[in-house]
Amino acid sequence: MTFHTDFPSRRTVLAAALASTLAVALPAHAQSAAAAPVAGGTLTYAVFQEPASLVSLLDTKTDTRNISAKITEGLLRYDAKFNPQPLLATSWQVSADGLRYTFKLREGVKFHDGKPFTSADVRYSVLTQQKQGPRGKITLANVERVDTPDALTAVIVLKKPAPYLIKSFSSAELPIVPAHVYGDGDALASPNTTRPIGTGPFVFEQWVRGSHVVLRKNPDYWRAGHPYLDRVIYRFIADAQSLAAAVETGEVDAGLNVGLADLDRLAKNPALRIDDTYDAFLNNASFLEYNVENPILAKPEVRHAIARAIDRRFITEKVLYGRAQVINSPVPSVLSAYYDDSTFNYPYSVDEANRLLDQAGYPRGAGGTRFDLRLTLIPGADWRRISDYVRAALSRVGIRVTVLDGDLGTFPKRVYTAREFDLNLNGLGRLFDPTVGVQRLYWGEGAKTPLVWINAPHYLNPRIDELFSQAAVETDEARRATQFKEIQRTVGRDLPVLPIATVPSALQVYNRRVHQLNNSIDLTAGDFADTWVEAKK
């Protein structure tokens, strides 16, 4: 199987061709019919959550990915139909047995410190993410080694096929970082995580903690004539109402994940646009995870009862203002060949929830309470509203819930390290393939060797691990679909994780002066190389 796409050597032709290619990734309503792009200017972009780092090599949270992809590039990018396109790789070939991925690298590319980009950087980035990355341990599990026959050729050699691998080389998913900056030290402790050096269209300039990050135009970017912007400023506004006000008044040019309660009002503002394009790369969703090491929650009937006590449609329609959809499987329905929601059948019923709890041996005690649980949640205003609803809903069936709120630094430690929770409201990307995005919700290795974002419930089922292992190397699509469907039927009955709803994680509100915000399938984790702004009148 061969994928080959190259560009002519003339830089002017390259720029025009790439611009044409990238346009297909944009949603129609996000593209402008205005005049040709204007170079210069600053884009001020407000986000709710400040990231913990600025490189997504070992930190795959959305907040990190979005900034990282402007600075650090991947081997490939993808159009709206997930067809790979060249980026740091100009061509690629997959061997007939699926065990060798050969990438020809772009010539003349330099890191922001002036050092050349080579195959050694690809090898370092792939092997480091395989060893330490929360998703890399799954995505790159079958990688045996990375060969570098010359400075512009990288060959990823696999022990077993990985049918999903060609979709995992985007800038946000597998960024290529400078090996010479990281050296032999601990990658997690590298200064590059907070003062990054990449090959991308923007150069890191400043991070004022609690306030903003400043990126400036890369004057030596390999793609001629790009980026158009001189500067990008990411502002951190942790209050949803303040973020909406900043967009509305023009204090900032664009905002990500503005409070859902403000969207209807903002949509009536003629100066603004709302882009709610579904992110088909991340397929983000909300889940309620049960700590099955808690003796109460170890009983399936208790987990089923809690699922029946929660009205997920109320969450989507009222708590999330109609901006989300109920999901009935961890596998995204857009992956229709793999989808099976037959056993995730837990319609809302307080009576049935009460019956199941009585049956499980937890009658109401003094004051009507059956037992107490601790609920943790990923930080954010929408998550707090969902947690308030869950607490109220469970109180109706005699479960007293204490909500443990916290910041983004507290959350992963509390859930994955200290395990100081009973129920956990989590937002996770289901991604472009179940091996990459769904396996981590149930993977037994995450219970044996705890890792952030992997198997918070500590669910252990050898059959599920076996099926995921088979699907990870299965090249026959029909057999692979059968494996994924058996997984869904089993975890739907066991229910260590209750799927709740989609997460509108790429929802952007921006001034009409701003054009071409998105240029790849991963939307807000594009690179802003094509973004431009009209001058204020």
N, C-alpha and C positions, 0 to 999 in steps of 0.2 A: 504494500500500500504506500503510495507516494503522494506527498503534498508538496507542491513546489510553486512558489510565487516570488518573483524577483522584480526589481525595479531597474530601469535604465540607469546608467552611471551618471548621466547629466543631472545635476542637482535640481535645476529648475523643472525638468520633466518629473523628477521624483516627487517634488513638492506638489505639483498639480495632480499627479496620479494618486498620491496618498490622500490628498484632500478629497478627491472624488470618491475614493474607496471608503473613507471614514464617514462620509455623509449618510451612507445607507444605514448606519447604526443609530441614527437619530430618530426619535419619534417625530412625526410630521408636525405636531403642534409646537415642538420645541425648536424647530428650524425657522429661520426668518427669511422672508422674501425681500428683505431690504437690500441695499446696495452692497457692493463688495466690502469685505472686512477692512476695518481701519486698524492700523497698527498703533500701539501705545496705550497708555492709560493704566489704571489700577482697578482690579476687581476686589471688592471687599465682601467677603462671604462669611456669614454668621452660622455657627453651629452650636448646638445645645451642650454637647459633651466634649470636654478637653481630653485628648488622648493621653495615654501613659507613655507612648513612644511615637516616633515619626517614621518608622520603617516596618513594613508588614511581613518581613522575613520570618520572625518568630512571634509576631503579635498580629493576629488576623482579625481583631475587632474592627468593625466598620469605621469607627472614628479614625483609627490609624491608617487603614487602607486608603481612605479618601485623600489624605494628605500625602502619604507615601508615594502614590502613583503619579504625582506631579513631579517628583524628584528622582525616583528610582524606577527603571523600566524593566519589563519582562522580555522574554524572547519573542512572544507573539501577542497580538491583540485579536479580537473576535468581532465579527459583524453581528447584525441583529439575528441572524440565523445560526450563529455559533460557528461560522466558517472561519478558520484561522487566517490571519493576515500577518504580513511581516512587521516586525518591530526591530529588536536587536538581532534577530535572525532574519536573513533574507530568503533562505530556502530551508526545507526540511524534508527528510525522507524516513519513512518507517519501514523496516524490513518486513518481508512476507510473513515471518514467524512472530512478528510483534515484539521482538526482543532488543532491537537496536533503533534508537532515534538519533539520526544524524542531522545536526544543525550547522549550516554555514552562516557565519556571523558577519555582521555589517562591518565593513572596513572603515577605518578612520574615526571611529567613535572614541571619545575621551570622557573620562570621569571629570567631575567638576573641579578636581584638583590638578587636572592636566595629564594625569596618568592614562595610558591607553587601556581600553576595554579589551579583554582577551578571553579565550576559552578557560583560563585558570579561574576567572571570576564566576563562570557558569558552574564549573566543578565545585568550587567552594560553596556557592549559594545552594545548589541542589543537595549536596551532602550534608550541609549544616541544617537545612530545613528538614531533611530526612531524620536526622538525629535528634533535633530539639523542637521542631515546629509542631504545634498542636494539631495541625492538619497534615503536615508533611509526613508524620509517622504513619499515616494511612495512605495518603495520595502517593507517596514515594516508597511505600513499603517494599515494592518489588525491584527497586533499583539495586543493582549489584555494584556498579562503579560508574564513573564518568571518565571516559578517555579523552585526551586532548592531543591528537596527532599533530596539530599545529595551532598557532595562535588564533586562527579564525575558524577552527572546526572543533565542535564539541559533540561527543557521541555518548549518549546515555544508554548504558547496557543494563538490561533487566534480567533477573533470574526467572521470572515468569511474566506472561503478558499482563498488561494493564490497559484494558480497552478504553478507559476514561482519560488516560494520561494526556493525550493531545489537547484536551480542553483545559489544562491546568497551568498554562505557561503565561498567564496575563501578568501585567505589572503589579497588580494588587495581590494576586494569588501566589506568585513565585517571583518576587523581585530579584534581579541580579545585582548583588552588592559588591563593592570593591574588596577583593581578598587581601590586598595590600594594606587596607585600613584596619581590617579585623585581625590579621595576623594569626597567631596560634593561641590567643587568649580565649576566655569565655565569651562567646558571641552575645550572650544576654547582657554582659557587662560592658560591651563595647561602647565607646562614646558616639559611634555612628548611629546608635538608636535614637539619640536625642539631638545630634548635630550631623545630619546625614549628608553623605556625598553620593551622588548617583550620576546617571548619564542623561537624565530626563530634561524636559524643556524648562524647568525651573530649578534654581539654585537656592538652597537653604541660606537664609540670612540671619534670622533672629527668632528666638522663642522666649517671650515674656510670660512666665508661668501665671496662669489664672487670667490672662488677658488676650494674647494673640500670638500668631506665628506669621512671620513675613518671609515670602519667597520672591526672588527677583528673576528676571529673564535670563536664561542661559545664552550668552552672546555667541557661543560656539556650538550651539545645538546642531546635530547632524542633519536635521530636516530644514532645508533652506527656507528662510522667510517666516519661520515659526519659532517660538510662539508669537502671537500678536501682542499680548499683554506685556507691559513692562514689569508689573508687580502683582502679586496676589497676597492679600492679607486675610488670614483666617482669624475671625474674632470669636471668642468663647463667651456665650451669653447663656448662663445656666438657668435663667428664668424664662419660661415659655412665653409669657405675656410680653416681657421686655424684648425678646427676640422678634416676636411678631411686630411690635411697635417700631423696632429698628428698621425692618424691611418696609413697613408702611410709610414711614417718614422719610425714607431715602438715606437714613444714616448708614445703612449697608445696602449693597446692590443685590444681594441674594441671601436666602436663608434656607437651611436644610432642616427638615422635620419641625417646622413651625407647629405650635400647638394646634391640635385638631379642632379645638373649640373656636379658633380664630379663622379657620379657612373660609367659611362661607362669607364672612365679612370681607376678607382680603380678595376673594374672587370677584367682588363687585367693584374693586378699585381699578379704573381704566389704565392706570400706570403699571399694573402688575400682571404677571402671568403665573399660573400654577401648573407645574409639571408633576403629574402623579403616575408616570409610566411605571408599570410593574417591572421590578428588577428580576429578570429571568436568569441572571447569573447566580445571585445569592439565594433567591427564593426564600427570603427571610420569613420566619414564623415564630409565634409565641407558643410556649409549652409549659405545662405544669408538671414538674418532675417530683416523684415521690422518693424519699430516702427509704429504700427497702431494708436498710439495716435497722430501722426503727421497728420493734416487734409488732406494733399496731399496724403500721403500713406494710409490713411483710405479708399481711393477709390480702389476697386479691380482692375479696369481697369488700374490704374497706376502701381499697383504691377505686373499685367500681362505684361504691356508694358516693364517694367524693365527686367522681365524674358526673353522676346523676344529679348531684346537688348544685352543680354549676350550670347556669344557662349561658352557653357560649354565644348564642344568637343575641342575647341581651348585651353581652360584651361588645360584639361587633357593631350592633346598631345604636346602642346608647353610650356605652363607655368610650368607644372609639368613633363615635359620630358617623357611623356608616361608611368609614374609610377603610374597612377591613372585611375579610370574608372568613367564615368558619371553615376550618380544615378538618378532614376526617381521616387523615393518615399522615405519617411523617414524610412520606414520599410525595413530592409535588405532583398535583394532577396534570401539570403540563408535560410530565414524563409519562405520558399515557400508556406506553407499552409496559411499564413496570407497575402501574398503579393498581391497588386493591384496597378498598376501604370497608370490606364486608364485615369485619369483626370490630370495627371502631363504632359500635352502635350503642351509644350511651345518651339517649334523649333525656332532656331535663325532666326530673320528677322527684319532688321532695318526698312524696309518699314512698317511692321505691328506694330512695336513699335511706330513709328511716328504717324500712324493712330490712335492708341489707346490713345496716349497722346493728340492729337488734339480733339478726341471725349470726353475725360475727362475734357476738358475745359482749357487746358494749352498750348496755342499756343506759338510759339517762339517769344521772345521779341527782344529788342535791342541786337545786337551781336549774335543773334540766340539762346539765353538761355531761357529756359522755367521756371526753378526754380533751387534752390540750395539745396543740401543735404550734411549731414555730414556722413562719413563712418568710423566706428571703426573696428578694427581687432584684433583678438587674436595674441599675439606676435609670431614672427618667420619669417625667410627669405622667405619661400614659401608663407606665408600669405601676405607678403609685395608685392611679385610679383603678386599675385592674385588681390590685392587691386589696384595696378597700372593698371592692365588690366581692371578691372571694371570701374575705373575712366575714362580711355580712351574710353571704349565701351559706357558708358552713355553719354559722351560728344558728341558722334556722333548723339544722338537723342535729344540734347539740354538740358541735365541735367548736371549742373556743380557740381562736387563732390569735397569736401574737405576731405582729408584723415587725421584722427586723430590717429596717432601711439602712442604707449606707452609701458610700461613694464607690467609684469604679475600682479603687484600690482594695477596698474592704471586701467587695462581693466575691471575687474568685477565691480569696483566701478562706473566707467563711464557708463557702460551698465545697470547694474541691480539696482544700488542705485540712482545715480544722473540722469540717463537716458539722458545723453548728446550725443545722437546719432539719426540718422535717418535710416541708413542701418548698419548692423553689420555682418562682416564675422566671423563665429564661427566654431570651431571644436568640435563636440560632439560625444560621443560614443552612438551608437544605441543599443548596448548591445545584450544580449542573449534572450530578450523577449520584445515585444513592451510596456508592462506595465512599465517595468523598465527603458528602454532607450528612447522610443519615446514619451510616455505620457508627459514627462516634457517639450517638445517643445511647447505644446499647452494647458497645464493644467491651467484652469482658476484661481486656487488657487494661482498660481505664479504671477498673476496680482493683486489679492486682497491683498496678503501678499508677497511682493517681496522676492525672494530667488535667490542666485547665481546659475546660470546654469539652471534656470527654466523659460520658457516662456518669453524670452527677448522681443518679440513683444507686450506683453500684449494683446494677442488675447483672446477674450471672446466669447465662443459659448456653451451655456448650453447643447445642444445636444451632442457635442463632449465630454464634461465632463461626461455626463450620460453614453455614450457608453464606455468610458475608465473605469468608475466605474463598469459597468457591466462585462467588460472583465477581470477586476482585480480579480473577484471572480468566474468567469464561469469555471466550470470543464468539460463541454462538448466541445470538441475541434471544432466540426463543428459550433456550435453557436458562439464560441469565434472567429473563423475565419471570420464569417459573420460580427461581430461587428468591428473587425479591418479593414475589407475591406470597410465598410461604412465610417469609420473614414477617411481612405485614400481618398476616392472619394470626401468627403466634404472638407477636408483641401487642396486637390489638386485644387479644384475650388476656394476656398477662398484665398489660397496662402499667408498666413502670413509668411511662410518660404519657400524659394526656395532651394530644394536639389541641390547640385552641383556635388560633386565627392567623391569618397573614399579618405581616408587620409592614406598614407603609414606610419602609426605611429609606426610599429614594425620593421622598416627596419634597420638591423644591418650589419655593416662591421667589420670583426674581423680577427685577425691573425690566420693562420692555426695551431698555437701552442695551441690555445684555443679550448676546447671541451665541449660539452653538455651545451651550454648556456641556452637552454630552457628545462624546465621539467614539463610544464603544459600547458593547453590550452590558458592561458593568457600570454604566451610567455615572453615578457620582464618583466612582473610582476610575474615571477616565483621566486624561492628563492635562486638560485645559489648553492644549497646544493650538486648538482651533477656536477657542473662545475669544470674543472681542467685545468691546463696549463702545457705544456712541458717547460722544462728549455730552455733558450736561448742558442743557439749554438755559 
